[in-house]
Amino acid sequence: MVQKPKWVVEKERGRRAAARETVWLFGLHAVRDALRNPMRERLRLVVTKNAADRLGEDLAASGLEPEIADPRRFPVPLDPGSVHQGAALEVRPLDWGRLDDVARPGGGAPLVVLLDRVTDPHNVGAILRSAEVFGARAVLAPSRHSAPETGALAKSASGALERQPYLRVGNLGDAMERLRDQGYVTVGLDGEAEGTLSAVAAELRDRPTAIVLGAEGPGLRDRTRSLCDRIARIDPAGAFGSLNVSNAAAVGLFALREGRESQ
């Protein structure tokens, strides 16, 4: 019997582990949006009587039988300090499909957000909210050294996690090259860049565009930067100024979308 190569065995193990992985979403807003999402595989719902009443029709329509819990002894493995509001839902992570399909150009000049080692779930949740508001096709992050789908991320996303594709890819650089093959221009944000984002946005208003943001502090990795077609800065009004990564994503998406709408 021929043995499988080690990399094939490890890949299959990873797939089986991913299939077993579950996430606990918590908080009324996150749970309600997950109950409304037909793409969600829902496994277990734990609620207090008060939370069940507040979820109302969404709970009834989900077809999921809830476990009614005592609010003083909430039987869910959440991190201490998690504000669950009496509602927690065990789910499997969402599967948004292939990058090539989600990001395929068409219907205008699409936007995509790429995150290079952004690990804070609150920042990623806020970025998902901005991506939804400004119509981005997807938010991409590497499978390692990025924020996974968690209850904290879902709560910060305020429902956007259920509607905004969040794809974690094996290699961010490879994803950038695949996007380039589809006609995307990649724009990395860097406060030290010579060109401004407003100027770049005006040039790219009719082109599929991927905006690339690095972690606060380290910024873009060398390979990520080298794969960007353009490097641009968000120009502050004064001599000094900086934005955290979620605010920079919102400003960047706004600038790029406005350029498209002004055609």
C-alpha positions as CSV (number, residue, x, y, z in Angstrom):
1,M,0.0,0.0,0.0
2,V,1.4,3.4,-1.0
3,Q,1.6,5.9,1.8
4,K,0.3,9.4,1.3
5,P,2.8,12.2,1.4
6,K,3.1,13.9,4.8
7,W,1.7,17.2,3.5
8,V,-1.4,15.4,2.2
9,V,-2.0,13.7,5.5
10,E,-1.6,17.0,7.4
11,K,-4.0,18.7,5.0
12,E,-6.6,16.0,5.5
13,R,-6.2,16.2,9.3
14,G,-6.7,20.0,9.1
15,R,-9.9,19.5,7.1
16,R,-11.3,17.0,9.6
17,A,-10.4,19.3,12.5
18,A,-12.1,22.2,10.7
19,A,-15.2,20.1,10.2
20,R,-15.4,19.4,14.0
21,E,-14.8,23.0,14.9
22,T,-17.6,24.9,16.5
23,V,-18.0,28.5,17.7
24,W,-20.2,30.0,20.5
25,L,-21.9,33.2,19.4
26,F,-23.3,35.3,22.3
27,G,-25.3,38.4,22.8
28,L,-28.9,39.0,21.6
29,H,-27.8,40.8,18.4
30,A,-25.3,38.2,17.3
31,V,-27.6,35.3,18.1
32,R,-30.6,36.9,16.4
33,D,-28.6,37.5,13.2
34,A,-27.2,34.0,13.2
35,L,-30.8,32.6,13.6
36,R,-31.8,34.6,10.6
37,N,-28.9,33.4,8.4
38,P,-29.9,30.3,6.3
39,M,-26.2,29.6,5.7
40,R,-25.5,28.9,9.4
41,E,-25.3,25.4,10.7
42,R,-26.8,25.8,14.2
43,L,-26.1,23.2,16.8
44,R,-27.2,24.3,20.3
45,L,-29.1,27.3,21.6
46,V,-29.0,28.3,25.3
47,V,-31.1,31.2,26.5
48,T,-32.7,32.6,29.6
49,K,-36.4,33.0,29.7
50,N,-36.1,36.7,29.2
51,A,-33.7,36.3,26.2
52,A,-36.1,33.8,24.6
53,D,-38.9,36.2,24.9
54,R,-36.8,39.0,23.3
55,L,-35.7,36.8,20.4
56,G,-39.4,36.1,19.8
57,E,-40.3,35.3,16.2
58,D,-36.7,34.7,15.2
59,L,-36.4,31.9,17.7
60,A,-39.7,30.4,16.6
61,A,-38.7,30.6,12.9
62,S,-35.3,29.0,13.4
63,G,-36.8,25.5,14.2
64,L,-34.2,25.1,16.9
65,E,-35.3,23.9,20.3
66,P,-33.7,26.2,22.9
67,E,-32.3,25.1,26.3
68,I,-33.8,27.5,29.0
69,A,-31.0,28.3,31.5
70,D,-30.8,30.0,34.9
71,P,-29.2,33.4,34.3
72,R,-27.1,32.8,37.5
73,R,-25.6,29.6,36.2
74,F,-25.3,30.1,32.4
75,P,-24.0,26.7,31.2
76,V,-21.9,27.8,28.2
77,P,-18.1,27.9,27.9
78,L,-17.6,31.6,27.4
79,D,-14.6,33.7,28.4
80,P,-15.0,35.5,31.7
81,G,-16.5,38.9,31.2
82,S,-18.4,38.0,28.0
83,V,-21.6,40.0,28.0
84,H,-24.0,37.2,26.7
85,Q,-27.3,38.9,27.6
86,G,-28.7,35.5,28.3
87,A,-28.3,34.1,24.8
88,A,-25.6,31.9,23.3
89,L,-25.7,29.8,20.1
90,E,-23.2,27.1,19.1
91,V,-22.6,27.1,15.4
92,R,-20.1,25.9,12.8
93,P,-18.0,28.5,11.1
94,L,-19.5,29.9,7.9
95,D,-18.3,28.7,4.5
96,W,-18.3,31.5,2.0
97,G,-16.9,29.4,-0.8
98,R,-13.9,30.0,-3.1
99,L,-12.1,33.3,-3.4
100,D,-12.2,33.2,-7.1
101,D,-16.0,33.0,-7.1
102,V,-16.6,35.5,-4.3
103,A,-14.3,38.1,-5.8
104,R,-15.0,37.5,-9.5
105,P,-15.2,40.9,-11.2
106,G,-18.6,41.9,-12.7
107,G,-21.3,44.4,-11.9
108,G,-19.0,47.4,-11.7
109,A,-15.6,47.8,-10.1
110,P,-15.6,45.6,-6.9
111,L,-13.7,46.2,-3.7
112,V,-12.0,43.7,-1.5
113,V,-10.3,44.2,1.8
114,L,-7.1,42.2,2.7
115,L,-5.8,42.1,6.3
116,D,-2.2,41.3,7.0
117,R,-1.8,39.8,10.5
118,V,-4.7,41.8,12.0
119,T,-5.4,39.6,15.1
120,D,-7.7,41.7,17.3
121,P,-11.3,40.4,16.9
122,H,-12.7,43.8,17.8
123,N,-10.8,45.5,14.9
124,V,-11.8,42.7,12.5
125,G,-15.4,42.9,13.6
126,A,-15.4,46.7,13.0
127,I,-13.8,46.2,9.6
128,L,-16.5,43.7,8.6
129,R,-19.1,46.3,9.5
130,S,-17.4,48.9,7.3
131,A,-17.0,46.4,4.5
132,E,-20.7,45.7,4.6
133,V,-21.6,49.4,4.6
134,F,-19.3,50.3,1.7
135,G,-20.2,47.2,-0.4
136,A,-16.9,45.2,-0.3
137,R,-17.1,41.8,-1.9
138,A,-15.1,40.2,0.8
139,V,-12.6,40.6,3.7
140,L,-9.6,38.3,3.4
141,A,-7.1,37.3,6.1
142,P,-4.5,34.5,6.4
143,S,-5.5,31.4,8.2
144,R,-2.7,31.9,10.7
145,H,-1.9,35.1,12.5
146,S,-5.4,36.5,12.0
147,A,-8.6,36.8,14.0
148,P,-10.7,33.6,13.7
149,E,-14.4,33.6,13.7
150,T,-15.3,33.8,17.4
151,G,-18.1,35.1,19.6
152,A,-16.1,38.3,20.4
153,L,-15.6,39.0,16.7
154,A,-19.3,38.3,15.9
155,K,-20.4,40.7,18.7
156,S,-18.0,43.4,17.5
157,A,-19.3,42.9,13.9
158,S,-22.9,43.6,15.1
159,G,-24.4,41.2,12.6
160,A,-22.1,41.9,9.7
161,L,-20.3,38.5,10.2
162,E,-23.5,36.8,9.0
163,R,-23.7,38.9,5.8
164,Q,-20.2,40.0,4.9
165,P,-17.9,37.3,3.4
166,Y,-14.9,36.8,5.7
167,L,-12.5,34.4,4.0
168,R,-9.4,33.1,5.7
169,V,-6.9,31.9,3.1
170,G,-3.8,29.7,3.3
171,N,-1.4,32.4,2.1
172,L,-2.2,36.1,1.7
173,G,0.5,36.7,-0.9
174,D,-0.9,33.9,-3.1
175,A,-4.4,35.4,-2.7
176,M,-3.1,38.8,-3.9
177,E,-1.6,37.2,-7.0
178,R,-4.9,35.4,-7.7
179,L,-6.7,38.7,-7.4
180,R,-4.3,40.3,-9.8
181,D,-4.9,37.5,-12.3
182,Q,-8.6,38.5,-12.0
183,G,-7.8,42.1,-12.9
184,Y,-7.6,43.6,-9.4
185,V,-5.2,46.4,-8.4
186,T,-3.8,46.0,-4.9
187,V,-3.4,49.1,-2.8
188,G,-1.4,48.9,0.4
189,L,-2.0,51.6,3.1
190,D,1.1,53.0,4.8
191,G,1.4,56.3,6.7
192,E,4.8,56.9,5.2
193,A,3.8,56.5,1.5
194,E,4.5,59.3,-0.9
195,G,1.2,59.1,-2.8
196,T,-2.2,59.8,-1.2
197,L,-5.2,57.5,-1.2
198,S,-7.5,60.2,-2.7
199,A,-5.2,60.4,-5.7
200,V,-5.0,56.6,-6.1
201,A,-8.8,56.4,-5.8
202,A,-9.3,58.8,-8.6
203,E,-7.0,56.7,-10.9
204,L,-8.7,53.4,-10.0
205,R,-12.4,54.3,-10.1
206,D,-13.1,51.9,-12.9
207,R,-10.8,49.1,-11.7
208,P,-11.4,46.2,-9.3
209,T,-9.4,47.2,-6.3
210,A,-8.1,45.3,-3.2
211,I,-7.1,47.5,-0.2
212,V,-4.5,46.0,2.0
213,L,-4.0,46.8,5.6
214,G,-1.3,45.7,8.0
215,A,-1.4,45.2,11.8
216,E,-1.0,48.2,14.0
217,G,2.7,48.7,14.8
218,P,4.4,46.3,12.3
219,G,2.3,47.4,9.4
220,L,2.6,45.4,6.1
221,R,5.0,42.5,5.9
222,D,7.8,42.8,3.3
223,R,6.3,40.3,0.9
224,T,2.8,41.8,1.2
225,R,4.2,45.2,0.5
226,S,6.2,44.0,-2.5
227,L,3.1,42.4,-4.0
228,C,1.1,45.7,-3.8
229,D,0.6,47.5,-7.1
230,R,0.4,50.8,-5.2
231,I,1.3,52.1,-1.7
232,A,-0.7,55.1,-0.5
233,R,-1.3,57.0,2.7
234,I,-4.4,58.6,4.3
235,D,-3.3,62.2,4.4
236,P,-4.0,63.8,7.8
237,A,-5.3,67.4,8.1
238,G,-2.5,68.3,10.5
239,A,1.2,67.6,10.8
240,F,0.6,64.5,12.9
241,G,-2.1,61.9,13.1
242,S,-2.8,58.2,12.9
243,L,-5.8,55.9,12.7
244,N,-6.2,52.4,14.1
245,V,-6.6,49.7,11.5
246,S,-10.4,49.5,11.6
247,N,-10.8,53.3,11.2
248,A,-8.2,53.2,8.4
249,A,-10.2,50.5,6.6
250,A,-13.4,52.6,6.9
251,V,-11.7,55.7,5.5
252,G,-10.0,53.7,2.7
253,L,-13.3,52.0,1.7
254,F,-15.1,55.4,1.7
255,A,-12.4,57.0,-0.5
256,L,-12.4,54.2,-3.0
257,R,-16.2,53.9,-3.2
258,E,-16.6,57.7,-3.6
259,G,-14.2,57.6,-6.5
260,R,-16.4,55.0,-8.2
261,E,-19.7,56.9,-7.5
262,S,-18.3,60.1,-9.0
263,Q,-18.0,58.7,-12.5
